[in-house]
């Protein structure tokens, strides 16, 4: 099984809401993924004024099959 951490960006414009994968981190980088998501969240709120946007870390796991 392969595991990765992804940062999911939820963009809320007030009329529409969209979610997309912002970044992918390997399994060993949970701390880096969390810190990056926190930095993105801070910038969205304080630098760009997008207080409805959120960034979260999600674990993506899938089974590797041979062949």
N, C-alpha and C positions, 0 to 999 in steps of 0.2 A: 504494500500500500504506500502510495506517495502522498505526502501532506505538504501543503503550502499555506501561507497566510496571505490574505488579500485585503487591501484597503478598499472599502466600498464607499463611494461618494453618493450621498443623497442630496440632490439639488431640488430645492423647493422655491419656486418663483412666486408662489401665492395663488397661481392659477393651475400650474401643472407641477407634478412631482416625478422626477426621473432618478433612477439608480443606475450606477455604472461602476465597473471595477476601475479603480484609479491606479493601483500599483500592486505588484506581486512580490512577496518575500519568501525565501526558502524556509523550511520547517525550523531551522536553527535560529531564525531571526525574529522571534516573537517580540523581543524587547525593542529591536530596531523598528519593526512594523508599528508597534504601539506608540513609540516616540514620534515616528513620522506622522501617524494619524493625528496625534495631539498637536503637532506643529501645524498641520494643514487646517485643523479645526480652529486653532488660535488665529491663524492668518485670515480665514474666512470670516470670523466674527469681528476681529479688531482692525485688520488692515483693509479688507474689501467690504466690510459692512453687511455681509451675507449671513445674518443671524439665524436664518432658517436652515441653512445647509448643515449637514452632519457628515462626519467621517467616522467609520467604525472598522474594526479589524474582525475578519471572519476567517474561520479555518476551512480550507478546501481540501478534502481528502478524496482520493479515487484509487481504484484497484488497478494495478498494472497487470496486463495479461501478456503472456509470451506469444509471439507470432502475430 
